[in-house]
Every structure is written in C-alpha cells, then in structure tokens.
C-alpha cells in the first residue's frame, strides 16, 4: 500500500460528500413535507 495517503484523502472527500448529500436530502424532504413555512 504505497498510495495510502492518497486513498485516505479520497475516502475522506467521499465521506464528506456523502454526508453533505444526506443533509441536503434531509432538509429538502423537510421542506417538501411542509415542516418549514418558508418555500424553497
């Protein structure tokens, strides 16, 4: 495993992207359900 540092950085970026996507989906779903009164 010579590319351990590069793999770790890529995994971190992928994890951050997934977390951001999940948070976006969560907020978008709450908006669609009508929890917030403000429209998008």
N, C-alpha and C positions, 0 to 999 in steps of 0.2 A: 504494500500500500504506500506508494510514493506520493500519490495525489491526495493524501489525507486532508491537507489544509483546504484544497480547492473543493473537495467533496463536502467538507463540513460547512464551508461558506455557502455552497449551493443548497445544501439541506436547510440551512438557516433561512435563506431567502425564500425557499419554497414554503417553509413552515409559516413565515411571516405573511406571505401572500395568501395562504390558505386561511389563516386567522382573520386577515383583513376581509377576505371574501365572505367568510362565515358571518362576521359582524355586519357587513353590508347587507347580506341576505336577511339577517335577523331584523335590522332596522327597517328594511324595505317591506318585510312581512308585517311588522307592526304598523307601518304607515297604511298598508293595504287593508288590514283588518279594521283600522279606524281607532287605534288607541290614542293617537295624537290627533288633535283637531286641525292642525296645520296641513294643508295639502302640499304635495311634493312640488 
